[in-house]
Amino acid sequence: MDFKPNLLIIDDESDVGIFFKRLFESKGCHIEVATSGDEAKHCWTNKSFHVALVDLKLPDVDGLTLLQKIKEHQPGCEVIIMTGYATTKTAVKAIQLGAFDYIEKPFDDINEIERLIDKAVINCTSDNMEGSSRPTWADCADQVGLYYGRNKEMRQLLNIADKIARKNINVLIQGETGTGKEVLARFVHQASNRNNNEFIAINCGAVPENLLESQLFGHEKGAFTGATGNHRGIFELADNGTLFLDEIGEASLAIQVKLLRVLETGEFYRVGGEKPIRTNVRLIAATNVDLEKAVAEKKFREDLFYRLDVIRLTLPTLKQRHEDIPGLVHQFLKRLGIDQQEIHVSTEVMDQICNYSWPGNLRELMNTINQSVALCDGGTILPTHLPSKIQAQIVREFKETDINEVQKNTLMATSPVDTIKSVYQDINKNQTVSADELLNAYNMVIEIKENIKSSLTAQGISHPETPVALKDLEAKAIEDALAYFNGNVSAASKALGVGRNTLYRKVREYDIGVKG
């Protein structure tokens, strides 16, 4: 270090204070030692500190309370929690409250402690203001394709994941389908000391039980029909690396027993094997179901649950990450090798995407972008390129929002403009337009007319009663529907949502030829 940082050591064990004082004074640091909360308060009241090492259990105050007091009086001081009593979950709670990191007693790796102190000092003395600097975990996120955006909950989750990544503890990831559980698992692996070794993922719910056992633990030659040779399972292949078990809640009770044995002893047997095989893997499990409820219902072993649930990381839904959606859209386009200059996302589409609820989360958003790009034959993604269910929900939810009728009718009238314009241009170019697209545009025109009239009336403005001419659009829709169903009037009338007699009348009115 080029300057002499101030370190505060707070621990009721005098040997710990002496150890750190000698260690860091030899490296040019100024050290103050306190053995209680009162002594620590006297220290930070009279002196500023770059880093404080705080024991979680003190005689007169809880370490978490002391952490909050230090951050209150000296926000720039980085606090590292020392724990030899509490569970790892308590240490993670400390990180949520603002701790820089935590270390476990006894101190086995002095070099790691020195590196941690150096990082804390650098972080404390950085000139960058909070929020403007690139997070220390950002490189790992970029390497695994994890977009963290601006959402505070997501950024805090990744900060915690980064801290626990270097600890040799199991992790349980919870989150709805499509929230990115495997990508988060890859992030933990990349940020860990195991990142030069294998990361292997397997979906427990997608593999039959008998095959899953062989995939996990391997098998010996002749163990079952078709076992023509020895086979190494992923517990062997992931040795010294990370094993990700997705949908762990779908594993059978028999598989759960075998998983528990590996976690307890570090050993397992191949199917048909007689000799135990040792393995050193970091296990990350994921689930989209309530495992605690499954334990209560005897569908999941309680002892295995507690073995897995050392650290729990819960991913937010995409709906909860609303502010990150535009950035995610551009990231998915970039993954497809598409530059923003090549394909532009219209403002209307971005508004609809941001207001959609995304029950399928990131996976549904990615599929939507893929589909929209495939359907986009120009340089702009329009509402017609979005799945119909997204457009339908946007309209439904919009009508239920608590805004005044004038605003609602005005906005409803302007939202489908890009869609109608696109269909109108295609018709003028004599391009084929599907019946669905024509009917969608037709309904939008009708709705626009009615909403504009309502809006004008609400504002006390008179309006002409002359109806909008839609004969050409309606005739084209009927022609396309009849052509699609090879002249079958019954099928066409159902698709168009009108009665057979009405359709026959329209056919005569527009002089449309019907086959058969």
C-alpha positions as CSV (number, residue, x, y, z in Angstrom):
1,M,0.0,0.0,0.0
2,D,1.3,3.5,-0.9
3,F,-0.2,5.2,2.1
4,K,-1.0,4.1,5.7
5,P,-4.7,3.1,6.0
6,N,-6.4,3.2,9.4
7,L,-7.8,-0.2,10.5
8,L,-10.1,-0.8,13.5
9,I,-10.1,-4.3,15.0
10,I,-13.1,-5.1,17.3
11,D,-13.0,-8.5,19.0
12,D,-13.3,-9.5,22.7
13,E,-10.5,-12.0,22.2
14,S,-7.3,-10.2,22.9
15,D,-5.2,-12.7,21.0
16,V,-7.2,-11.8,17.8
17,G,-6.5,-8.1,18.3
18,I,-2.8,-8.8,18.9
19,F,-2.5,-11.0,15.9
20,F,-4.0,-8.4,13.5
21,K,-2.1,-5.5,15.1
22,R,1.2,-7.2,14.5
23,L,0.2,-8.5,11.0
24,F,-0.9,-5.1,9.6
25,E,1.4,-2.8,11.4
26,S,4.3,-4.7,9.7
27,K,2.6,-3.7,6.5
28,G,2.4,0.0,7.3
29,C,-1.1,0.3,8.7
30,H,-2.3,2.3,11.6
31,I,-4.2,-0.1,14.0
32,E,-6.7,0.5,16.8
33,V,-8.0,-2.4,18.8
34,A,-11.3,-2.5,20.8
35,T,-12.6,-5.4,22.8
36,S,-16.2,-4.1,23.3
37,G,-18.8,-2.0,21.6
38,D,-18.2,0.9,24.0
39,E,-14.4,0.9,23.2
40,A,-15.2,0.7,19.5
41,K,-17.5,3.8,19.8
42,H,-14.8,5.8,21.5
43,C,-12.4,4.9,18.6
44,W,-14.7,5.8,15.7
45,T,-15.8,9.0,17.5
46,N,-12.2,10.3,17.6
47,K,-10.7,8.9,14.4
48,S,-11.7,8.0,10.9
49,F,-11.1,4.5,9.6
50,H,-10.8,2.9,6.2
51,V,-11.6,-0.6,7.3
52,A,-13.1,-2.2,10.5
53,L,-12.9,-5.9,11.3
54,V,-15.9,-6.7,13.6
55,D,-16.5,-9.9,15.5
56,L,-20.1,-11.0,15.3
57,K,-20.3,-11.9,19.0
58,L,-19.3,-9.2,21.5
59,P,-20.0,-9.1,25.2
60,D,-22.0,-5.8,25.1
61,V,-23.4,-5.6,21.6
62,D,-24.4,-7.7,18.7
63,G,-22.0,-7.5,15.7
64,L,-24.8,-6.6,13.2
65,T,-25.9,-3.7,15.4
66,L,-22.3,-2.5,15.6
67,L,-22.0,-2.8,11.9
68,Q,-25.0,-0.5,11.4
69,K,-23.7,2.1,13.9
70,I,-20.3,2.2,12.2
71,K,-21.9,2.7,8.8
72,E,-24.1,5.4,10.3
73,H,-21.2,7.4,11.7
74,Q,-18.6,6.6,9.1
75,P,-20.4,5.6,5.8
76,G,-17.1,5.3,3.9
77,C,-15.6,2.8,6.3
78,E,-15.7,-0.8,4.9
79,V,-16.7,-3.3,7.5
80,I,-15.6,-7.0,7.4
81,I,-17.4,-9.3,9.7
82,M,-15.5,-12.0,11.6
83,T,-17.6,-15.0,12.5
84,G,-16.9,-18.2,14.5
85,Y,-20.2,-18.6,16.1
86,A,-23.0,-17.6,13.9
87,T,-24.2,-19.4,10.8
88,T,-23.2,-18.3,7.3
89,K,-26.7,-16.9,6.8
90,T,-26.1,-14.3,9.6
91,A,-22.9,-13.3,7.8
92,V,-24.8,-12.9,4.6
93,K,-27.4,-10.8,6.5
94,A,-24.4,-8.6,7.4
95,I,-23.6,-8.1,3.7
96,Q,-27.2,-7.1,3.1
97,L,-26.8,-4.5,5.9
98,G,-23.7,-3.0,4.2
99,A,-20.8,-5.2,5.2
100,F,-18.0,-5.4,2.7
101,D,-17.4,-9.1,3.3
102,Y,-17.0,-11.7,6.0
103,I,-14.2,-14.1,7.1
104,E,-14.6,-17.3,9.1
105,K,-12.7,-18.2,12.3
106,P,-10.3,-19.9,12.7
107,F,-8.2,-17.9,10.1
108,D,-6.7,-20.6,7.9
109,D,-5.5,-18.5,5.0
110,I,-3.6,-15.3,6.0
111,N,-2.9,-14.4,2.4
112,E,-6.6,-14.4,1.6
113,I,-7.2,-12.1,4.6
114,E,-4.5,-9.7,3.4
115,R,-6.0,-9.6,-0.1
116,L,-9.5,-8.9,1.4
117,I,-8.2,-6.0,3.4
118,D,-6.4,-4.6,0.4
119,K,-9.6,-4.8,-1.7
120,A,-11.6,-3.1,1.1
121,V,-9.1,-0.3,1.4
122,I,-9.1,0.3,-2.4
123,N,-12.9,0.3,-2.4
124,C,-13.0,2.8,0.5
125,T,-10.5,5.2,-1.1
126,S,-12.0,5.1,-4.6
127,D,-12.9,8.5,-5.9
128,N,-15.9,7.1,-7.7
129,M,-19.3,7.9,-6.3
130,E,-21.6,5.1,-5.5
131,G,-23.6,4.1,-8.5
132,S,-21.2,5.5,-11.0
133,S,-18.4,3.0,-10.6
134,R,-18.4,-0.4,-12.2
135,P,-19.2,-3.1,-9.6
136,T,-16.3,-5.4,-8.8
137,W,-18.4,-8.4,-9.9
138,A,-19.4,-6.9,-13.3
139,D,-16.6,-8.7,-15.2
140,C,-17.9,-12.1,-14.1
141,A,-21.5,-11.1,-15.0
142,D,-20.3,-10.1,-18.5
143,Q,-18.4,-13.3,-18.9
144,V,-21.5,-15.5,-18.3
145,G,-23.9,-13.2,-20.1
146,L,-25.7,-12.0,-17.0
147,Y,-27.3,-8.6,-17.4
148,Y,-27.6,-6.8,-14.1
149,G,-29.0,-3.5,-15.2
150,R,-30.1,-0.8,-12.7
151,N,-32.5,-2.8,-10.5
152,K,-31.3,-2.5,-6.9
153,E,-32.6,-5.9,-5.8
154,M,-30.7,-7.6,-8.6
155,R,-27.5,-5.7,-8.0
156,Q,-27.6,-6.5,-4.3
157,L,-28.2,-10.2,-5.1
158,L,-25.1,-10.3,-7.3
159,N,-23.1,-8.5,-4.7
160,I,-24.0,-11.2,-2.2
161,A,-23.4,-14.0,-4.7
162,D,-20.0,-12.5,-5.4
163,K,-19.1,-12.5,-1.8
164,I,-20.2,-16.1,-1.1
165,A,-18.7,-17.4,-4.4
166,R,-15.2,-17.8,-2.9
167,K,-16.6,-19.6,0.2
168,N,-16.8,-23.4,-0.1
169,I,-20.5,-23.6,0.8
170,N,-23.6,-24.9,-1.0
171,V,-26.0,-22.5,-2.6
172,L,-29.8,-22.8,-3.2
173,I,-31.2,-20.6,-5.9
174,Q,-34.9,-19.9,-6.0
175,G,-36.9,-18.2,-8.7
176,E,-39.8,-18.5,-11.1
177,T,-39.4,-20.3,-14.3
178,G,-37.3,-18.3,-16.8
179,T,-35.7,-15.9,-14.3
180,G,-32.1,-17.1,-15.1
181,K,-31.2,-19.6,-12.3
182,E,-28.6,-21.4,-14.4
183,V,-26.9,-18.1,-15.5
184,L,-26.7,-17.1,-11.8
185,A,-25.2,-20.4,-11.0
186,R,-22.6,-19.9,-13.7
187,F,-21.9,-16.4,-12.2
188,V,-21.2,-18.0,-8.8
189,H,-18.8,-20.5,-10.4
190,Q,-17.0,-17.8,-12.4
191,A,-16.5,-15.7,-9.3
192,S,-15.2,-18.6,-7.3
193,N,-11.8,-20.2,-6.9
194,R,-13.1,-23.1,-8.9
195,N,-13.6,-21.2,-12.2
196,N,-10.7,-23.0,-13.9
197,N,-12.4,-26.3,-13.4
198,E,-15.7,-27.8,-14.8
199,F,-19.1,-26.3,-14.4
200,I,-21.7,-29.1,-15.2
201,A,-25.4,-28.6,-15.2
202,I,-28.2,-31.2,-15.1
203,N,-32.0,-30.8,-15.0
204,C,-33.3,-33.3,-12.4
205,G,-36.9,-32.9,-13.7
206,A,-36.0,-33.7,-17.3
207,V,-34.2,-37.1,-16.8
208,P,-35.9,-40.3,-15.8
209,E,-35.0,-41.6,-12.3
210,N,-33.0,-44.6,-13.4
211,L,-31.1,-42.6,-15.9
212,L,-30.6,-39.7,-13.5
213,E,-28.8,-41.9,-11.0
214,S,-26.4,-43.1,-13.7
215,Q,-25.9,-39.5,-15.0
216,L,-25.1,-38.3,-11.4
217,F,-22.9,-41.1,-10.1
218,G,-21.9,-43.1,-13.1
219,H,-22.1,-46.9,-13.5
220,E,-19.9,-50.0,-13.8
221,K,-19.8,-52.3,-16.7
222,G,-22.7,-54.8,-16.5
223,A,-24.6,-52.8,-13.9
224,F,-27.7,-53.0,-16.1
225,T,-28.8,-53.9,-19.6
226,G,-26.8,-51.8,-22.1
227,A,-24.0,-50.9,-19.6
228,T,-21.3,-52.2,-21.9
229,G,-18.5,-50.3,-20.1
230,N,-17.6,-48.1,-17.1
231,H,-19.2,-44.7,-17.1
232,R,-18.1,-41.7,-15.1
233,G,-20.9,-39.6,-13.6
234,I,-21.0,-35.9,-13.3
235,F,-19.9,-36.0,-9.6
236,E,-16.6,-37.4,-11.0
237,L,-16.5,-35.1,-14.0
238,A,-17.1,-32.0,-11.9
239,D,-14.5,-32.8,-9.2
240,N,-12.9,-29.6,-7.9
241,G,-15.5,-27.7,-10.0
242,T,-19.2,-26.8,-9.7
243,L,-22.2,-29.0,-10.1
244,F,-25.5,-27.3,-10.8
245,L,-28.7,-29.4,-10.1
246,D,-31.7,-27.6,-11.6
247,E,-35.2,-28.5,-10.5
248,I,-33.9,-30.3,-7.5
249,G,-37.4,-30.5,-6.1
250,E,-38.2,-33.0,-8.9
251,A,-35.6,-35.5,-7.7
252,S,-37.1,-38.7,-6.2
253,L,-36.6,-39.6,-2.5
254,A,-34.3,-42.4,-3.5
255,I,-32.0,-39.9,-5.4
256,Q,-32.3,-37.5,-2.5
257,V,-30.8,-40.1,-0.1
258,K,-27.8,-40.6,-2.4
259,L,-27.3,-36.8,-2.8
260,L,-27.4,-36.5,1.0
261,R,-24.6,-39.1,1.4
262,V,-22.4,-37.2,-1.0
263,L,-22.9,-33.9,0.9
264,E,-22.2,-35.5,4.2
265,T,-19.2,-37.7,3.4
266,G,-17.9,-36.4,0.0
267,E,-18.2,-40.0,-1.2
268,F,-20.5,-41.9,-3.6
269,Y,-20.8,-45.3,-5.4
270,R,-21.3,-45.8,-9.0
271,V,-24.4,-47.8,-10.0
272,G,-23.2,-51.4,-9.6
273,G,-20.0,-50.3,-8.0
274,E,-18.5,-51.6,-4.7
275,K,-15.8,-49.0,-4.0
276,P,-16.5,-45.5,-2.7
277,I,-15.3,-42.6,-4.9
278,R,-14.3,-39.3,-3.3
279,T,-15.3,-36.0,-4.9
280,N,-14.8,-32.4,-4.1
281,V,-17.6,-30.4,-5.8
282,R,-19.4,-27.2,-5.1
283,L,-23.1,-27.9,-5.2
284,I,-25.5,-25.3,-6.4
285,A,-29.2,-26.4,-6.5
286,A,-32.1,-24.5,-8.0
287,T,-35.9,-24.8,-7.7
288,N,-39.0,-23.0,-8.8
289,V,-41.1,-24.7,-6.1
290,D,-41.5,-24.1,-2.4
291,L,-39.1,-26.7,-0.9
292,E,-40.1,-25.9,2.6
293,K,-43.7,-26.8,1.7
294,A,-42.4,-30.0,0.0
295,V,-40.6,-30.9,3.2
296,A,-43.8,-30.4,5.2
297,E,-45.6,-32.6,2.7
298,K,-42.8,-35.3,3.0
299,K,-42.0,-34.9,-0.7
300,F,-38.5,-33.6,0.0
301,R,-36.0,-34.7,2.7
302,E,-35.6,-32.2,5.5
303,D,-32.0,-33.1,6.2
304,L,-31.1,-32.7,2.5
305,F,-32.9,-29.3,2.4
306,Y,-30.8,-27.9,5.2
307,R,-27.7,-29.2,3.6
308,L,-28.5,-27.4,0.4
309,D,-30.0,-24.3,2.0
310,V,-26.7,-22.9,3.4
311,I,-27.1,-19.8,1.3
312,R,-30.3,-18.9,-0.5
313,L,-30.3,-16.6,-3.4
314,T,-33.8,-15.6,-4.7
315,L,-34.0,-14.1,-8.2
316,P,-36.5,-11.3,-8.8
317,T,-39.1,-11.8,-11.6
318,L,-38.8,-9.7,-14.7
319,K,-41.9,-7.8,-13.7
320,Q,-39.9,-6.7,-10.6
321,R,-37.0,-5.7,-12.8
322,H,-39.2,-3.3,-14.9
323,E,-36.4,-0.7,-15.3
324,D,-34.0,-3.3,-16.8
325,I,-36.2,-4.4,-19.7
326,P,-34.9,-1.9,-22.3
327,G,-31.4,-3.0,-21.6
328,L,-32.3,-6.6,-21.7
329,V,-33.9,-6.1,-25.1
330,H,-30.8,-4.6,-26.5
331,Q,-28.6,-7.4,-25.0
332,F,-30.8,-10.1,-26.6
333,L,-30.5,-8.2,-30.0
334,K,-26.8,-8.1,-29.5
335,R,-26.7,-11.8,-28.8
336,L,-28.4,-12.4,-32.2
337,G,-25.6,-10.4,-33.8
338,I,-27.9,-7.5,-34.6
339,D,-26.6,-3.9,-34.3
340,Q,-29.1,-1.2,-33.1
341,Q,-28.5,0.5,-36.4
342,E,-29.7,-2.6,-38.3
343,I,-33.0,-3.1,-36.5
344,H,-34.7,-0.5,-34.4
345,V,-37.3,-1.2,-31.7
346,S,-40.2,1.2,-32.2
347,T,-41.2,3.3,-29.2
348,E,-44.6,1.7,-29.2
349,V,-43.1,-1.8,-29.0
350,M,-40.7,-0.8,-26.2
351,D,-43.7,0.7,-24.3
352,Q,-45.7,-2.5,-24.7
353,I,-42.8,-4.7,-23.8
354,C,-42.1,-2.6,-20.6
355,N,-45.8,-2.8,-19.6
356,Y,-46.3,-6.5,-20.2
357,S,-46.3,-8.8,-17.1
358,W,-43.9,-11.4,-18.5
359,P,-45.1,-14.6,-16.7
360,G,-42.3,-16.5,-18.5
361,N,-39.7,-13.9,-17.4
362,L,-36.4,-13.7,-19.2
363,R,-36.9,-16.8,-21.3
364,E,-40.2,-15.4,-22.6
365,L,-38.7,-12.0,-23.4
366,M,-35.8,-13.7,-25.3
367,N,-38.2,-15.8,-27.3
368,T,-40.3,-12.7,-28.1
369,I,-37.3,-10.8,-29.4
370,N,-36.2,-13.8,-31.5
371,Q,-39.7,-14.0,-33.0
372,S,-40.0,-10.3,-33.6
373,V,-36.6,-10.2,-35.4
374,A,-37.7,-13.2,-37.5
375,L,-40.9,-11.5,-38.5
376,C,-39.4,-8.1,-39.1
377,D,-38.7,-7.6,-42.8
378,G,-37.7,-4.0,-42.4
379,G,-35.5,-1.9,-40.1
380,T,-38.1,-1.5,-37.3
381,I,-39.8,-3.9,-35.0
382,L,-43.5,-3.0,-34.9
383,P,-46.4,-4.1,-32.7
384,T,-47.5,-6.5,-35.5
385,H,-44.3,-8.4,-34.9
386,L,-45.1,-9.1,-31.3
387,P,-47.0,-12.2,-30.2
388,S,-50.8,-11.6,-30.1
389,K,-51.0,-12.5,-26.4
390,I,-48.7,-9.6,-25.5
391,Q,-50.8,-7.1,-27.4
392,A,-54.0,-8.6,-25.9
393,Q,-52.8,-8.3,-22.3
394,I,-51.5,-4.8,-22.8
395,V,-54.9,-3.7,-24.0
396,R,-56.7,-5.6,-21.2
397,E,-54.4,-4.2,-18.4
398,F,-54.5,-0.7,-19.9
399,K,-58.3,-0.6,-19.8
400,E,-58.1,-1.6,-16.1
401,T,-55.6,1.1,-15.1
402,D,-56.8,3.9,-12.8
403,I,-56.5,7.0,-15.1
404,N,-59.3,9.4,-16.2
405,E,-61.3,8.5,-19.2
406,V,-60.0,11.4,-21.4
407,Q,-56.4,10.2,-20.9
408,K,-57.4,6.6,-21.5
409,N,-59.3,7.2,-24.7
410,T,-56.7,9.4,-26.1
411,L,-53.9,7.0,-25.4
412,M,-55.9,4.0,-26.6
413,A,-56.5,5.9,-29.9
414,T,-52.8,6.5,-30.5
415,S,-51.3,3.2,-29.4
416,P,-52.2,1.0,-32.5
417,V,-51.0,3.6,-35.1
418,D,-47.8,1.7,-36.1
419,T,-49.8,-1.5,-36.6
420,I,-52.5,0.1,-38.9
421,K,-49.8,2.0,-40.8
422,S,-47.9,-1.1,-41.5
423,V,-50.9,-3.0,-42.7
424,Y,-52.1,-0.1,-44.8
425,Q,-48.7,0.2,-46.5
426,D,-48.6,-3.5,-47.3
427,I,-52.1,-3.3,-48.9
428,N,-51.0,-0.4,-51.1
429,K,-47.9,-2.4,-52.2
430,N,-50.2,-5.3,-53.1
431,Q,-48.4,-7.5,-50.6
432,T,-50.1,-10.5,-49.0
433,V,-51.5,-9.7,-45.6
434,S,-52.9,-12.5,-43.4
435,A,-56.5,-12.5,-42.3
436,D,-55.4,-12.2,-38.7
437,E,-53.4,-9.1,-39.4
438,L,-56.3,-7.5,-41.4
439,L,-58.8,-8.3,-38.7
440,N,-56.5,-7.0,-36.0
441,A,-56.1,-3.7,-37.9
442,Y,-59.8,-3.5,-38.7
443,N,-60.7,-3.8,-35.0
444,M,-58.1,-1.2,-34.1
445,V,-59.6,1.3,-36.6
446,I,-63.0,0.7,-35.2
447,E,-61.7,1.1,-31.6
448,I,-59.7,4.3,-32.5
449,K,-62.8,5.8,-34.0
450,E,-64.9,5.2,-30.9
451,N,-62.2,6.3,-28.5
452,I,-61.6,9.5,-30.4
453,K,-65.3,10.3,-30.4
454,S,-65.5,9.6,-26.7
455,S,-62.5,11.8,-26.1
456,L,-63.8,14.6,-28.1
457,T,-67.2,14.4,-26.3
458,A,-65.5,14.4,-22.9
459,Q,-63.7,17.6,-23.9
460,G,-66.9,19.3,-25.2
461,I,-65.8,19.2,-28.8
462,S,-68.3,18.4,-31.5
463,H,-67.3,15.8,-34.0
464,P,-68.6,14.6,-37.4
465,E,-70.8,11.5,-37.5
466,T,-69.5,10.4,-40.9
467,P,-68.3,6.8,-40.5
468,V,-64.9,5.7,-41.6
469,A,-64.8,3.9,-44.9
470,L,-63.5,0.4,-44.3
471,K,-64.9,-1.4,-47.3
472,D,-61.6,-2.2,-48.9
473,L,-60.1,-3.5,-45.6
474,E,-63.2,-5.6,-44.8
475,A,-63.4,-7.0,-48.3
476,K,-59.7,-8.0,-48.3
477,A,-60.2,-9.7,-44.9
478,I,-63.1,-11.8,-46.3
479,E,-61.3,-12.7,-49.5
480,D,-58.2,-13.8,-47.6
481,A,-60.3,-15.9,-45.1
482,L,-62.2,-17.6,-47.9
483,A,-59.0,-18.3,-49.8
484,Y,-57.4,-19.7,-46.7
485,F,-60.3,-22.1,-46.1
486,N,-60.7,-23.0,-49.8
487,G,-64.1,-21.3,-50.1
488,N,-65.5,-23.0,-46.9
489,V,-68.0,-20.3,-45.8
490,S,-68.6,-21.9,-42.4
491,A,-65.0,-22.1,-41.5
492,A,-64.3,-18.6,-42.8
493,S,-67.3,-17.1,-40.8
494,K,-66.0,-18.7,-37.6
495,A,-62.5,-17.4,-38.2
496,L,-63.9,-13.9,-38.9
497,G,-66.2,-14.0,-35.9
498,V,-69.4,-13.4,-37.9
499,G,-72.5,-15.5,-38.7
500,R,-72.8,-17.4,-42.0
501,N,-75.7,-15.2,-43.2
502,T,-73.7,-12.1,-42.5
503,L,-70.8,-13.4,-44.4
504,Y,-73.0,-14.4,-47.4
505,R,-74.5,-10.9,-47.4
506,K,-71.0,-9.3,-47.3
507,V,-69.9,-11.6,-50.2
508,R,-72.8,-10.4,-52.3
509,E,-72.3,-6.8,-51.3
510,Y,-68.6,-6.8,-52.2
511,D,-69.1,-9.1,-55.2
512,I,-66.6,-11.7,-53.9
513,G,-66.3,-14.9,-55.8
514,V,-66.7,-18.1,-53.7
515,K,-65.2,-21.4,-54.8
516,G,-67.5,-24.5,-54.9
